[in-house]
Amino acid sequence: MNVALMLRWVWRILRGEGGLWLQLIQAKYLRGAPLLACNRTEGSQFWRAIQRIKKDIRLGISFSLGNGKGIQF
């Protein structure tokens, strides 16, 4: 059940839904990096829990490129 709850929080981070708490996470931990590329393991209990379930996140995530005009490599 905890994994499902944490995945919901991750979904909100990836979608940019969160207001002030998301701004705090972005400033303190992400520092401009995408969530799945961030390897910071130190921090709050909440942040460490997110880091522990990254393998679960990667199992269920997919990306849609569309026509490719907005994608940069």
C-alpha positions in Angstrom: 0.0 0.0 0.0 2.9 2.4 0.8 4.4 1.8 -2.7 1.0 2.7 -4.3 0.9 5.9 -2.3 4.4 6.8 -3.1 3.8 6.1 -6.8 0.9 8.6 -6.6 3.2 11.2 -5.2 5.7 10.5 -8.0 2.9 10.8 -10.6 2.1 14.3 -9.2 5.8 15.3 -9.3 6.2 14.1 -12.9 3.0 15.9 -14.0 4.0 19.1 -12.2 0.9 19.1 -9.9 1.8 20.1 -6.4 2.1 23.8 -5.7 4.4 24.8 -2.9 5.4 21.3 -1.8 6.5 20.6 -5.4 8.5 23.8 -5.6 10.3 22.7 -2.4 11.1 19.3 -3.8 12.4 20.8 -7.0 14.6 23.4 -5.3 15.9 21.1 -2.6 16.4 17.8 -4.4 15.9 18.0 -8.1 17.8 21.3 -8.8 16.7 21.3 -12.5 17.2 17.6 -13.1 14.3 15.3 -14.1 13.1 13.1 -11.3 14.3 9.8 -12.8 17.7 11.2 -13.5 18.2 12.6 -10.0 20.4 10.3 -7.8 20.4 12.2 -4.6 19.9 9.7 -1.8 20.2 11.9 1.2 17.3 13.9 2.5 13.9 13.5 4.1 12.2 10.2 4.7 9.7 11.1 1.9 12.6 11.7 -0.6 14.4 8.5 0.4 11.1 6.5 -0.1 10.8 8.0 -3.6 14.4 7.0 -4.4 13.7 3.4 -3.2 10.8 2.9 -5.6 12.5 4.2 -8.8 12.7 0.7 -10.2 8.9 0.4 -9.8 8.4 3.8 -11.5 10.6 2.7 -14.5 8.6 -0.5 -14.9 5.3 1.4 -15.5 6.3 4.6 -17.2 6.2 5.3 -20.9 6.8 8.4 -23.0 4.9 9.5 -26.1 7.0 11.5 -28.6 4.1 12.5 -30.8 5.4 14.1 -34.0 8.8 14.7 -32.5 8.9 18.5 -33.0 9.1 19.2 -29.3 11.7 16.6 -28.4 15.4 17.5 -28.0 18.2 14.9 -27.7 
